[in-house]
């Protein structure tokens, strides 16, 4: 059965263009279109699509407001289309906070080297996020972006997700124990679904976090500065978009800038960031493999690393280097991922020592580094 898609945009040209791309994939079918947010909410309730593609700026009701209403009434995986501007970045992050799962730029040429690649990417994104519909239909933490304490969140998740007569939820409520390893760096890599995941984790990290945190999120160049600023306003630790020459300091998180590569140079306790050209042949800019590989060379076994939700397999080879150096590697579990691709790649390769639900990643980190 084809994945049913509702296309929402006030531009008839863009609705037609997106619909043609979607219908060209036998897995997908556009079941209707909407010209504004209000109409989108009404049709989402009536037609119950598997996925919605949503513009942000529309008359009557904007896309962000529409997403909020849809998530209250009939939670549906939603892909936002955004302009690659600073204001567009802020609006897209607001849409993700409202419950949207992913975003793409409206100018397809900004995300691909040619039309065929752009078409394929859009089709794959829709097919991937459609898999989350089952989880979004339940009153689950997956549709919430409000950050709360780890333990209450876990209890709420257990009671909401488990069937009424189901068996025990002990695995979710398990008590974590520190391994006793000592760390000098935390490294996190992610892609699709990453902005909300990173926000959940980083807002729970205290200001006295004992070492630097490096973040690699697949994101356009115009978005990373806005995302870093947003996190910095929400978090107790300092969060900044990484700059060439930054000295890594405890209690500070450094977000790799979009369109470029971030590497670590120096030695533990006296290391700096190198921001380099993205490279024409690189599929990802920034690339988790590049950053994690450099972390392995500088910090060896003193790295606490994790791969969160994301499409593809970026991070697998970087984690392989970290594993060889004796570092610790965790992955986000399948159910809490928007897309399980990146964590699945390291799980299948046998590189991850623990698979964690997003709601408990921060708790696990704090226990591991001795802050809980």
C-alpha angles and dihedrals in degrees: 000000000000122000107255114228131192112203116208122189136123091223113087089201093055093044090053093045094050092043092053091051093048095046091050088070112076089213092061137060131183105223096181146336134233128204100207142013096265092054089046092057092049094048093044089057093045102040101030096212122198092229136013125205108206136191116215103216112055137138124255092019126011123229096255093054090045092053091052091051093046093049090054096046106031114355108222131174105258131195115200126211113214142177115246096240133110091256090045089053093052092048092048092051088050089052091052089050088052090057108274112141103210146355142213131190116258090230101071091196088069092065103039144037093233142007095262091054092049092049092050092048093053092048092049093048092053093047092048099049091044086072090068094063093092092056094042092056089067126070091261138156086241090082096047126087099178110115117229137163114296101239098049089046091054093050091049091049093050094052096041100046102038116088114252095254097030130129128263125313094209096129091062092048096045117136116244124222127200115247092220094239119141120230138195100181140032117207126190127184126187147146131177108035091012101120093062092040093051091047091053092051103038097047087061094053114101124231091248094063103153102228144020123284123213120200129198114188121169100238139137118267094251092054105053097069091051092046093049091049091049092051092046090056092050101040135076090219121066115261123191140165104258119253130195109272097020110156111226110242133183115261093024128107121206119205115206110241116246117255093022140077125247121209135172121233133183127028137304110290092018105050130136136194123249116203111201139180112284094240124235094243096049116104093203127047104209099027123200092208092058095049096041091047091056090046089055092053095048104033103024112182093357093084124105102198137175140182117217134190117319147125121261130013104286108144097036096100093040089052089049089058091046091049091051089053091052098254124150118253127190131178135206113250122250099247095056095044122098085210120010095202102106097039090043091055093058093039091054090047090055093240101122120081094191135027110206136188111241092241090065104038094096092047090051092049093051092049092048094052094044100253096115 
